[in-house]
């Protein structure tokens, strides 16, 4: 199931975006709140990505792995910072099992997001994966300093993109306690 959540009404009238089960239930200000893709909701994957096509392909790649998941999509770095800080509509947002960050976001960079993740004690132990169209060794070196579990160069071909689903499934399998 693919659900795009939209906010309605002025931002100051926001209540909550998450219920006690961690599901998005409310919003404010007529812009996308996020996307929740539910498939058995065994693992929760947070993806911070401004390219909707990449999110669509990621969702297809995860489906091919027969992974039971919930994909929560945030379009902007600002939304990601609010999510990590538990601000506004994200006050009751549950902790994800894996965070996937696009390195090249507008306004806030992937580095800004990674700094916030490191400063958030409730995210300690959550594996972070960064993906980018960049193949810069400098980027990969910077990411090591942030404790990023995996760097993925976004592929240009569909078959290579589908391989990302396997990579994420493997990361999640390695992150679970035995």
N, C-alpha and C positions, 0 to 999 in steps of 0.2 A: 504494500500500500504506500502511495506517495502522497504526502499531505504538505502543502505549503501553508504556513500559518501567517496570517496578516493581522496587523494591529488595527484597531478602530478607535476613533476618538482622540482627544489631545493626550500628549504624553503624560501630563500631570495627573490624568485620571487612571493611570495604570494600577492594577491590583496585583495579580500574580500571573506568571506564565506557566507555572508548574504545579501539578497536584502532588499529593503525598506519594504517588507511585512514580513520580518523575516524568509525567506526561505533560506536554504543553497544553494549557487550557485557556489562556487569555492573552491579550495583547493590547497595544495602544498606538497610535500615530501613522497609520496607513502605509507602512513599509513592511517588507517581510520580516517577521520575527525570527524565523528559522524554519527548517524543514525537518520533520521527523519521518523516517522511513522505518516501519515496524515489520519485523520478520521473526516473531517469536521472542524478541527482546531479551535474549540471553546475554548479549554483550552490548554495551553502549559505546558507540564510536562518535566522537566529536570531530567534525571537519570544519576548518576555517578556510574558506575558499571563495573568491569573488567571481570565479568563472563557472557558471551554471552547467556548461557542457562537461567540464571536468567532473563535477559532482554527479551528473547523470551517468557518465562512463564508470565512475567509481562504484556507484550503486549497482550497475550491471556486472561489474567485476566481482563484487561481493556476492551477488546472487549466484554466480557460476560456481562459487565455492561451497554452496549450500550451507553457508554460515548463518546461524540464527543471531540476528542483530537488530539494533535500533540505531539509525544514523541520524545524528542531530547536526544540521548544517547552519553555520553562521556566515553571513555574507561579508561582514566587515571586521576589521581589527578592533574597532570601537565596541562592537557587540561582544567580541571575544574577551576584551578586557573587563567589560561589565559582567560577563558570565563568570570569569575566574574570580572576580571580587564579590560575586553574589549580590550585585546591585540591581535595583529596579525589578523588572520582570524576571530576572534570573535569581532572585533571592532564595528560591527553593530548588534550584537546579541540582540534580544529582551529579555526583562525580562520575565522569566517563571512565571506561575501561581502557581507552586508547584515544590519544589526541593526534590528529593529522592537520598540519599547518602548512599553508602555502607560504613560501618564503617571500614572494613578491606581491604584497597587498598594497592597496593605496592608503594614504594617510598614516597608518601604523604599519611598520615593517614586520616581517616574520621575526626579526630579532627583538622588536618591542614585545611581541607576544611571548616569545620564549623567556624573556626576562621576567615577565609577569608570572609565567608558569613556575619559574624557579622560586619566586617570592611567595608562592601560595602553598602553605604547608599541607592543605587538604589534597593537593595534587601530587604530593610526594609518592613515588612509586608507580605513578601512571606513566606508561611508556609514551614517548612523544616521537612522532615520525614527521619529518619535513619532506615536502615534495616541491619541486620547482622545475621550470623549464631551463633554468641555469645549469651549466655544467662546470661552474667555476670551482677550482680547487680551493680558492679563498673562502667561498661560501661553506664548503664542507669542513674546512678548518675551524671556522667560527662556530659552526654547529657543534663540534666536539666539545667546545668550552661550555656549552649549554646542556650537556648530557643527553643530547638527542640520540635515541636508540637506532634510528635508521634515516638515511638520506636517500630519497628516490628521485631520479631525474624523470620528469614527465615524458613518457614516450610519445612519438608522433604517430605511430601505427596502432590500429585497434587491437590487434593480437597482443602486442606488447603491453598495451594499457590493461588488458584483461589480466595480465600477470600480477598486477598490483593487488588484486583480490587475494591471491595466494600468499603474497608477502605479508599482507595485513593479517590474514588468518594464522600464518606461522608466528607472527609477533604476538598475537593474542594467546595462542597456545603456549608460548614460552613465558608469558606474563602470569598465567594462572598458577596458583599453588597446586602442588601434586596431591 
